[in-house]
């Protein structure tokens, strides 16, 4: 089974890399593999708050009831452009 993966560049200071290398060595992993595992674990800890869920439910209700006014990206950029 092939997984689609995105490549991202991360720049870390030497001290951080050294500490991560020590932890990777303790687990018998390569540094890259260890960092990927740490990031996966962190991402999987994410939980939506009740406040966020309520806000999204309210926004979806407004969307389905036609109570939201959408504008194009161009219109948004014009409204938010900094005047010189």
N, C-alpha and C positions, 0 to 999 in steps of 0.2 A: 504494500500500500504506500503510495507516494503522497507526501504531505507538501503543501505549498508553504514555503517559509519566506519571510521578508528579511532582508539583510539590513541591519542598522549599525552605524558606526558609533562607538561610545569612546569618549576620551576620559581617561582617569589618571590621577596623579600617581607617581611611582609608589608612594606609601600605601595607597589604597590597593594597588595591584599586588604589592608585596604581601599585604594582609590576606587578600583573597587567594593568593598562591599558597600561602601556609594552610589556609582552610581547605583548599582543594587537595593539597598533598595529604592532609589528615584523613580525607575521605577516599583517597586513592583515585582521584579524578584528575583529568586535564583541566587547566584553568578555564578554557572556553566552555567546556561541558559543565563545570561547576557553576559558572556565572549564569548559563542558560537555565540550569536547574533552580538556582536561587530566584531568578526572575519569574519563572513559571510558578513557583510556590507563592511568591508575593502576589502575583496577578490573581491566582486562584483564591486568595484570602479576601479579595474584594467582595463586599456585600453592599447592596443598595440599602440606603437608610429608609425608614418609614416616611420621613419627610419628603425625600426625593420621589418615592413611589406615589405619594399623595399628589405631589406637584405634577408628575407626569400623567396620572389618571385625570386630573383636572384639565390639563392641556389637551389630552386626547378627546375628552368629552367636548371641549370647546371646538376642536377641529371637526369632529363628527357632526356637531350641531351648526357648523358654519359661522361660528362666533369669532374666528381668528381672521385677521387681515394680513395676507402675505404680500410681499413685494419682491421684485426681482433683485438679483445681486447688484445690478447696475444702479437701480434706484436706491438701494441701501448704501452703496458707496457714495453716491451723490449726497445723500442725507447726512452721512457721517464724515464727509471730507473736511479736512481742516482748511478753513478759509485763510488765504494769505493777504 
